[in-house]
Amino acid sequence: MHKVDIDLEHITKIEGDASIRITMEDGKATKVNFSTEEYKRFFTEALKGKSIMAVPSHLSRICGTCSNAHIMAAIEACEMALDIQPSKQTEMLRALTMHGLVVRDHALHLYLFCLPDVYGKDAFLDFDENDPHQHQLLHDAFDIKSAGNYLATVIAGRSVHAMYPTIGGFIHFPTQEEVAEAIHKLEHAREPALRLVTEFMNAPFHFDRKTDYMALLPDEGYGYINGKIRTSKGDVYDEKVYRELVEHVVLPYSQASAYQYKGDPYMVGALARMNIAKDKLHPKTKESCAEALALFPSTDIFHNNLAQAIEVVHSIDEAIELLTNNTIVKEEVIKKPYREATGIGVVEAPRGALYHKVHIDAEGKVVDGEVIVPTGQNQINIEEDAGRLVEELWAKGVQDVESITFELEKLIRAYDPCMSCAAHFLKLDLEVK
């Protein structure tokens, strides 16, 4: 029996900490436990007794990165419970809020977490300002993030924990000058975004394993809020039945909730969206990213990074179109009387399908609720990929823990797990028999 422990509690280029335990026997990974150790934060328990009006702000605190996605999902659930149909302008403003989130959040993951691996750097700020190409990447990152942050700020009040979206509408609206500046920043960020697509189209890392994919996608276009649940098997469902589709799996070694679809693991996120609906992207995006889009559908997990880069371009293109072709005016928030009801909201967070459910009583107080986050849905898929990866490395003679850890981290990073929502990462305990 040979057992090696590696404790990496302050890993950079990932959001949080977690652990993975792998047992190898005769070159086979007989046990792979990806443990999310700080998942239970009792946000849904803390909802009980609160006013429905407090739900979006409360649930946004689940995460400081994708908080605006939680707000959108929570508002949708609350509006269903109150029988509120948002206005067309409100739907547009929510779409813009999500575009700002996608641009900012994907840029954070791709530049700060993933590109250092591609260039053999510890951190993004280790890039060489004196190297013209690396200098360009540094400034591209800040241009793209600035555009996403500004869009979310003028539309939703902040790029995280947005203040303006509320149940029934928005409480503040951008000026014409702010809209013009947002368009300018997005247009300035488009060429950097196209360079980002090229970076990940040419990235050297690859790992293929077939799995199923699931995403919420509209009938027309490519969006992140409204639509139907679609799978790579060709199944289509109303988002109201999402919870009935996914089977909760208890993992005794983990605090996280894992899920399966029809008894099998599945993946959510940018790769799932791109595999199912690449033909629905914005026309300008399809034209500019045609070479990269030819790689989809893909079973290469590292193409999740490429799919995110393409989505940055799409969100820029669609946000520019929405801002250019619409005049934003002040509207009153829609209000309805409280009633005993249950509401469900499903949106596509940057990392995949996000589910919120809220049950209220006749006084508008929360009776109970539920949240299913993308990383929990990807957990079993991550384990299966990790086991296969270690077996392949072992067969090639790569058997030192340091090298295995690095390869596992790159693989798990490609899933872009949000540990603020679901987990913490990465401590490796490798046991060889």
C-alpha positions as CSV (number, residue, x, y, z in Angstrom):
1,M,0.0,0.0,0.0
2,H,1.5,3.4,-1.0
3,K,-0.4,6.5,0.0
4,V,0.5,10.1,-0.8
5,D,-1.2,13.2,0.4
6,I,-0.9,16.6,-1.2
7,D,-2.5,19.5,0.6
8,L,-3.1,22.5,-1.7
9,E,-5.4,24.7,0.3
10,H,-4.7,28.0,-1.4
11,I,-4.8,27.1,-5.0
12,T,-5.0,30.1,-7.3
13,K,-6.9,30.2,-10.6
14,I,-9.9,28.6,-9.1
15,E,-12.8,30.0,-7.0
16,G,-12.4,28.2,-3.6
17,D,-11.1,24.9,-2.2
18,A,-12.1,21.3,-2.5
19,S,-10.5,17.8,-2.4
20,I,-10.3,14.9,-4.7
21,R,-9.3,11.3,-3.5
22,I,-8.3,8.8,-6.1
23,T,-7.5,5.1,-5.5
24,M,-5.5,3.3,-8.2
25,E,-5.4,-0.5,-8.4
26,D,-3.5,-2.2,-11.2
27,G,-3.6,1.0,-13.3
28,K,-7.3,1.5,-12.9
29,A,-9.0,4.3,-10.9
30,T,-11.3,2.2,-8.7
31,K,-12.4,5.1,-6.6
32,V,-12.7,8.8,-7.5
33,N,-14.2,11.1,-4.8
34,F,-14.5,14.8,-5.7
35,S,-15.5,16.2,-2.4
36,T,-17.0,19.6,-2.0
37,E,-16.6,20.2,1.7
38,E,-18.2,23.6,2.4
39,Y,-21.3,23.4,0.2
40,K,-24.0,23.4,3.0
41,R,-24.4,27.2,3.6
42,F,-28.1,27.0,4.5
43,F,-29.2,29.8,2.2
44,T,-32.5,28.1,1.4
45,E,-33.1,27.3,5.1
46,A,-32.5,31.0,5.9
47,L,-35.2,32.0,3.4
48,K,-38.0,30.6,5.5
49,G,-40.1,33.3,7.0
50,K,-38.6,36.1,4.9
51,S,-40.8,38.3,2.7
52,I,-40.7,37.3,-1.0
53,M,-39.4,40.7,-1.8
54,A,-36.2,39.9,0.0
55,V,-35.6,36.6,-1.9
56,P,-33.5,37.9,-4.9
57,S,-31.1,39.9,-2.8
58,H,-30.8,37.2,-0.2
59,L,-30.0,34.4,-2.8
60,S,-27.6,36.7,-4.7
61,R,-25.3,36.4,-1.6
62,I,-24.7,32.7,-2.5
63,C,-22.0,34.0,-4.8
64,G,-19.9,37.1,-5.2
65,T,-19.1,36.1,-8.8
66,C,-22.3,35.0,-10.5
67,S,-24.6,36.8,-8.1
68,N,-26.5,38.5,-10.9
69,A,-27.5,35.1,-12.3
70,H,-28.9,34.1,-8.9
71,I,-30.9,37.4,-8.9
72,M,-32.4,36.7,-12.3
73,A,-33.3,33.1,-11.4
74,A,-34.8,34.2,-8.1
75,I,-36.8,37.0,-9.7
76,E,-38.2,34.6,-12.2
77,A,-39.3,32.2,-9.5
78,C,-40.9,35.0,-7.5
79,E,-42.7,36.4,-10.5
80,M,-44.2,33.0,-11.3
81,A,-45.4,32.7,-7.7
82,L,-47.0,36.1,-7.9
83,D,-48.3,35.7,-11.5
84,I,-46.4,38.7,-12.8
85,Q,-45.5,38.9,-16.5
86,P,-42.6,41.3,-17.0
87,S,-42.7,44.0,-19.7
88,K,-40.8,43.6,-23.0
89,Q,-38.4,46.3,-21.8
90,T,-37.8,44.5,-18.5
91,E,-37.0,41.3,-20.4
92,M,-34.5,43.2,-22.5
93,L,-32.8,44.8,-19.5
94,R,-32.5,41.4,-17.9
95,A,-31.0,40.0,-21.0
96,L,-28.5,42.9,-21.0
97,T,-27.7,42.2,-17.3
98,M,-26.9,38.6,-18.2
99,H,-24.8,39.7,-21.1
100,G,-22.7,41.9,-18.8
101,L,-22.3,39.0,-16.4
102,V,-21.2,36.6,-19.2
103,V,-18.7,39.0,-20.6
104,R,-17.1,39.8,-17.2
105,D,-17.3,36.3,-15.8
106,H,-16.0,34.4,-18.8
107,A,-13.1,36.9,-19.1
108,L,-12.2,36.4,-15.5
109,H,-12.1,32.6,-15.9
110,L,-10.3,32.6,-19.3
111,Y,-7.7,35.3,-18.7
112,L,-6.9,34.9,-15.0
113,F,-7.4,31.2,-14.4
114,C,-6.8,29.4,-17.8
115,L,-4.4,31.5,-19.9
116,P,-1.5,31.2,-17.3
117,D,-1.6,27.4,-17.9
118,V,-1.4,27.9,-21.7
119,Y,1.7,30.2,-21.3
120,G,3.4,28.3,-18.4
121,K,2.8,31.1,-15.9
122,D,1.8,31.0,-12.3
123,A,-0.5,33.9,-12.6
124,F,-1.9,36.2,-15.3
125,L,0.0,39.2,-13.9
126,D,3.2,37.3,-14.5
127,F,2.7,37.9,-18.2
128,D,5.6,39.9,-19.8
129,E,4.7,43.5,-20.6
130,N,7.8,43.6,-22.8
131,D,6.5,40.8,-25.0
132,P,4.2,42.4,-27.5
133,H,1.8,39.4,-27.6
134,Q,1.6,39.0,-23.8
135,H,1.3,42.8,-23.4
136,Q,-1.7,42.7,-25.8
137,L,-3.4,39.9,-23.8
138,L,-3.0,41.9,-20.5
139,H,-4.7,44.9,-22.0
140,D,-7.3,42.9,-23.8
141,A,-8.3,41.3,-20.5
142,F,-8.9,44.6,-18.8
143,D,-10.8,46.0,-21.9
144,I,-13.2,43.1,-22.0
145,K,-13.8,43.0,-18.2
146,S,-14.3,46.8,-18.2
147,A,-16.9,46.5,-20.9
148,G,-18.8,43.8,-19.1
149,N,-18.6,45.5,-15.8
150,Y,-19.8,48.8,-17.2
151,L,-22.7,47.2,-19.0
152,A,-23.9,45.4,-15.9
153,T,-23.4,48.6,-13.8
154,V,-25.4,51.0,-16.0
155,I,-28.2,48.5,-16.5
156,A,-28.4,46.7,-13.1
157,G,-26.6,49.0,-10.7
158,R,-23.5,46.9,-10.0
159,S,-21.6,44.1,-11.8
160,V,-22.2,41.9,-8.7
161,H,-25.2,42.0,-6.3
162,A,-27.1,44.2,-8.7
163,M,-29.4,46.8,-7.1
164,Y,-31.8,47.8,-9.9
165,P,-33.5,44.5,-10.9
166,T,-36.5,43.7,-8.8
167,I,-39.6,41.5,-8.8
168,G,-41.8,43.2,-11.5
169,G,-39.2,45.3,-13.2
170,F,-36.4,47.7,-12.6
171,I,-36.1,50.6,-10.1
172,H,-33.6,52.6,-12.1
173,F,-32.8,53.2,-15.8
174,P,-29.7,54.3,-17.7
175,T,-29.3,57.6,-19.3
176,Q,-28.8,58.0,-23.1
177,E,-25.2,59.0,-22.3
178,E,-24.6,55.9,-20.3
179,V,-26.1,53.7,-23.1
180,A,-23.8,55.4,-25.6
181,E,-20.8,54.8,-23.4
182,A,-21.7,51.1,-23.0
183,I,-22.0,50.7,-26.7
184,H,-18.6,52.4,-27.1
185,K,-16.9,50.1,-24.6
186,L,-18.5,47.0,-26.1
187,E,-17.4,47.9,-29.6
188,H,-13.9,48.5,-28.3
189,A,-13.9,45.1,-26.6
190,R,-14.9,43.1,-29.7
191,E,-11.5,42.8,-31.4
192,P,-9.9,41.7,-28.1
193,A,-12.7,39.1,-27.7
194,L,-12.0,37.8,-31.1
195,R,-8.3,37.4,-30.2
196,L,-9.4,35.5,-27.1
197,V,-11.3,33.0,-29.3
198,T,-8.1,32.5,-31.3
199,E,-6.1,31.9,-28.1
200,F,-8.4,29.1,-27.0
201,M,-8.9,27.7,-30.5
202,N,-5.1,27.1,-30.5
203,A,-4.7,26.1,-26.9
204,P,-2.7,22.8,-26.5
205,F,-4.8,21.0,-24.0
206,H,-7.3,18.3,-25.0
207,F,-9.4,15.6,-23.2
208,D,-12.2,13.8,-24.9
209,R,-14.9,11.8,-23.2
210,K,-18.5,11.4,-24.4
211,T,-21.2,12.6,-22.1
212,D,-24.7,14.1,-22.2
213,Y,-25.3,17.9,-22.3
214,M,-28.2,20.0,-21.0
215,A,-29.1,23.7,-21.3
216,L,-31.9,26.2,-21.2
217,L,-32.1,27.7,-24.6
218,P,-34.8,29.9,-26.4
219,D,-36.7,28.8,-29.5
220,E,-35.2,31.7,-31.4
221,G,-31.7,33.1,-30.8
222,Y,-29.1,32.2,-28.2
223,G,-29.9,33.5,-24.7
224,Y,-29.4,32.9,-21.0
225,I,-32.9,33.6,-19.4
226,N,-35.9,32.3,-21.3
227,G,-36.5,29.1,-23.3
228,K,-36.9,25.4,-22.9
229,I,-34.6,22.7,-21.4
230,R,-32.8,21.0,-24.3
231,T,-30.5,18.0,-24.2
232,S,-27.9,16.6,-26.6
233,K,-30.2,13.6,-26.9
234,G,-32.7,15.8,-28.6
235,D,-35.1,16.0,-25.6
236,V,-37.0,19.2,-25.1
237,Y,-38.8,20.1,-21.8
238,D,-40.6,23.1,-20.2
239,E,-38.3,24.7,-17.6
240,K,-41.1,24.2,-15.0
241,V,-40.3,20.4,-14.9
242,Y,-36.5,20.8,-14.6
243,R,-36.4,19.5,-11.0
244,E,-38.3,16.4,-12.2
245,L,-35.7,15.7,-14.9
246,V,-32.7,15.6,-12.7
247,E,-32.2,12.9,-10.1
248,H,-30.6,14.0,-6.8
249,V,-27.6,11.7,-5.9
250,V,-26.3,11.6,-2.3
251,L,-22.5,11.4,-2.1
252,P,-21.6,10.3,1.4
253,Y,-18.1,11.7,1.1
254,S,-19.2,15.2,0.1
255,Q,-21.4,18.0,1.3
256,A,-22.5,18.8,-2.2
257,S,-25.6,17.6,-4.0
258,A,-24.9,15.8,-7.2
259,Y,-27.4,15.0,-10.1
260,Q,-28.0,12.7,-12.9
261,Y,-30.3,12.7,-16.0
262,K,-31.9,9.4,-16.9
263,G,-29.5,7.6,-14.7
264,D,-26.4,9.1,-16.3
265,P,-24.1,12.1,-15.5
266,Y,-24.4,15.1,-17.7
267,M,-22.7,18.5,-18.3
268,V,-24.1,22.0,-18.1
269,G,-22.3,25.2,-19.1
270,A,-20.9,26.9,-22.2
271,L,-19.9,23.6,-23.9
272,A,-23.4,22.3,-23.5
273,R,-24.9,25.5,-24.9
274,M,-22.6,25.6,-27.8
275,N,-23.0,21.9,-28.6
276,I,-26.8,22.2,-28.7
277,A,-27.4,25.7,-30.1
278,K,-24.3,27.0,-31.9
279,D,-26.5,27.8,-35.0
280,K,-28.6,30.2,-32.9
281,L,-25.7,32.6,-32.1
282,H,-25.8,36.2,-33.2
283,P,-25.2,36.4,-37.0
284,K,-22.1,38.6,-36.6
285,T,-20.6,36.1,-34.1
286,K,-21.2,33.2,-36.4
287,E,-19.5,35.1,-39.2
288,S,-16.5,36.2,-37.2
289,C,-16.0,32.9,-35.3
290,A,-16.8,30.5,-38.1
291,E,-13.5,28.6,-37.9
292,A,-13.8,28.0,-34.1
293,L,-17.5,27.1,-34.4
294,A,-16.6,24.3,-36.9
295,L,-15.1,22.4,-33.9
296,F,-18.6,22.0,-32.3
297,P,-20.3,19.9,-31.3
298,S,-17.3,18.7,-29.3
299,T,-16.6,16.2,-26.6
300,D,-13.4,17.9,-25.6
301,I,-13.8,19.3,-22.1
302,F,-11.2,22.0,-22.9
303,H,-13.5,23.3,-25.6
304,N,-15.6,24.6,-22.7
305,N,-13.0,27.4,-22.6
306,L,-13.4,28.0,-26.3
307,A,-17.1,28.0,-26.0
308,Q,-16.9,30.6,-23.3
309,A,-14.7,32.8,-25.5
310,I,-17.2,32.6,-28.3
311,E,-20.0,33.5,-25.9
312,V,-18.1,36.6,-25.0
313,V,-18.3,37.7,-28.6
314,H,-22.0,36.7,-28.8
315,S,-22.9,38.7,-25.7
316,I,-21.0,41.7,-27.0
317,D,-22.7,41.5,-30.4
318,E,-26.2,41.1,-29.0
319,A,-25.8,43.7,-26.3
320,I,-24.7,46.3,-28.9
321,E,-27.7,45.4,-31.1
322,L,-30.2,45.7,-28.1
323,L,-28.7,49.0,-26.9
324,T,-28.6,50.4,-30.4
325,N,-32.1,49.5,-31.6
326,N,-34.1,50.2,-28.4
327,T,-34.8,53.4,-26.4
328,I,-35.0,52.7,-22.7
329,V,-37.7,54.6,-20.9
330,K,-38.8,54.7,-17.2
331,E,-41.4,52.1,-16.3
332,E,-43.4,51.4,-13.1
333,V,-42.6,48.2,-11.3
334,I,-45.5,45.7,-11.8
335,K,-47.0,44.6,-8.5
336,K,-49.5,41.9,-7.7
337,P,-51.2,40.8,-4.4
338,Y,-49.6,38.0,-2.4
339,R,-51.0,34.5,-2.7
340,E,-50.1,31.0,-1.6
341,A,-48.1,29.7,-4.6
342,T,-44.9,28.1,-5.8
343,G,-42.6,29.6,-8.4
344,I,-39.7,28.2,-10.4
345,G,-36.9,30.1,-12.2
346,V,-34.3,28.6,-14.5
347,V,-31.6,30.7,-16.1
348,E,-28.3,29.9,-17.8
349,A,-25.6,31.2,-15.4
350,P,-22.1,31.5,-17.0
351,R,-21.4,28.0,-15.7
352,G,-24.7,26.4,-16.7
353,A,-28.3,25.9,-15.8
354,L,-29.3,27.4,-12.4
355,Y,-32.6,26.4,-10.8
356,H,-34.4,28.3,-8.1
357,K,-37.7,27.4,-6.5
358,V,-39.7,29.4,-3.9
359,H,-42.9,28.5,-2.1
360,I,-44.8,31.4,-0.4
361,D,-47.9,31.6,1.8
362,A,-50.8,34.0,1.4
363,E,-48.9,36.7,3.3
364,G,-46.0,36.6,0.9
365,K,-43.7,34.8,3.4
366,V,-41.4,32.1,2.2
367,V,-42.4,28.6,3.3
368,D,-39.4,26.8,1.7
369,G,-37.2,26.9,-1.4
370,E,-34.5,25.1,-3.3
371,V,-31.4,26.0,-5.3
372,I,-29.6,23.7,-7.8
373,V,-26.3,25.1,-9.0
374,P,-24.3,24.2,-12.2
375,T,-21.2,22.9,-10.3
376,G,-23.3,20.3,-8.4
377,Q,-24.8,19.1,-11.7
378,N,-21.3,18.7,-13.2
379,Q,-19.8,16.9,-10.1
380,I,-20.3,13.3,-11.3
381,N,-19.1,14.2,-14.7
382,I,-15.9,15.7,-13.2
383,E,-15.3,12.5,-11.2
384,E,-15.6,10.4,-14.3
385,D,-13.3,12.6,-16.3
386,A,-10.7,12.7,-13.5
387,G,-10.7,8.9,-13.2
388,R,-10.1,8.5,-16.9
389,L,-7.5,11.2,-17.0
390,V,-5.4,9.6,-14.2
391,E,-5.7,6.2,-15.9
392,E,-4.4,7.6,-19.1
393,L,-1.5,9.4,-17.4
394,W,-0.6,6.3,-15.4
395,A,-0.5,4.2,-18.6
396,K,1.9,6.8,-20.1
397,G,4.2,6.5,-17.1
398,V,3.1,9.8,-15.4
399,Q,2.9,8.6,-11.8
400,D,4.3,11.4,-9.7
401,V,1.7,13.2,-7.6
402,E,2.8,16.7,-8.6
403,S,2.4,16.1,-12.3
404,I,-1.0,14.3,-11.8
405,T,-2.2,17.1,-9.6
406,F,-1.4,19.7,-12.2
407,E,-3.2,17.8,-15.0
408,L,-6.2,17.3,-12.8
409,E,-6.3,21.0,-11.9
410,K,-6.3,21.9,-15.6
411,L,-9.1,19.5,-16.3
412,I,-11.3,20.7,-13.4
413,R,-10.5,24.3,-14.2
414,A,-11.9,23.7,-17.7
415,Y,-15.3,23.1,-16.1
416,D,-15.0,26.5,-14.5
417,P,-16.5,25.3,-11.2
418,C,-17.9,28.1,-9.0
419,M,-16.9,27.1,-5.5
420,S,-18.6,30.1,-4.0
421,C,-21.9,28.4,-5.1
422,A,-21.0,24.8,-4.6
423,A,-17.6,23.8,-3.4
424,H,-13.9,24.4,-2.7
425,F,-10.8,23.1,-4.5
426,L,-8.2,21.3,-4.6
427,K,-6.6,18.8,-2.2
428,L,-5.4,15.6,-3.8
429,D,-5.2,12.3,-1.8
430,L,-3.8,9.6,-4.1
431,E,-3.9,6.1,-2.9
432,V,-2.1,3.4,-4.9
433,K,-2.7,-0.4,-4.2
